[in-house]
């Protein structure tokens, strides 16, 4: 895709080898393109300064004889775009973090011929990402996960046989990063089973039930049925009371206290 002149969005779960792939992409194209790899860490100026330095653009402007001052963010943006070439390749390992100002600028960079390879766990489906061809990483095989666990055990000096690796593998799923953490826990003797649970939010169901009690109350009011009117009113009041009681929490101690 890159050799054909396209920008690419690579989708892959965190810890599934995305960082290694980003390094491999740079190593592959280092001699063919002017490559720049950068991760946004909360500061736009540092992001653009690093990009400019990697592609050989100045980051300072002369203000007098032998005197220079750092460029502003907008000046660096303009400087990079004014020198943009179709043999530039930007590699962005954590593209989902990018703020809107950088994403919009990347659209101009791509329009100037710069190729971009971005990595993200999901496709944000907006602005610059719509210009990219999407490709999804396949999950590692079970055999690869076992190899990762074996290599990590050797690195830590942990004596572990393949039967124990097979027992531990379900805890890692098909994520190499988690596989390494499982072996690290095994090395430390931590045998506590770790389960990650995603809870279902049932508040909409509760609210729907409360509204149904209100409907019963209005039906009783419209039909002059005092029984339904009283039942709906009591049920609605009791439901609202239980909803508020469900929010009661005990005192919480902060960590370290």
Secondary structure, 3 states (H helix, E strand, C coil): CCCCCCCEEEECCCCCCHHHHHHHHHHHHCCCCEEEECCCCCCHHHHHHHHHHHHCCCCEEEEECCEEEECCHHHHHHHHHHCCCCCEEEEECCHHHCCHHHHHHHHHHHHCCCEEEEEECCCCCCHHHHHCEEEECCCCCHHHHHHHHHHHHHHHCCCCCHHHHHHHHHHHCCCHHHHHHHHHHHHHCCCCCCCCCCCCCCHHHHHHHHHHHHHHHHHHHHCCCHHHHHHHHHHHHHHHHHHHHCCCCCCCCCCCC
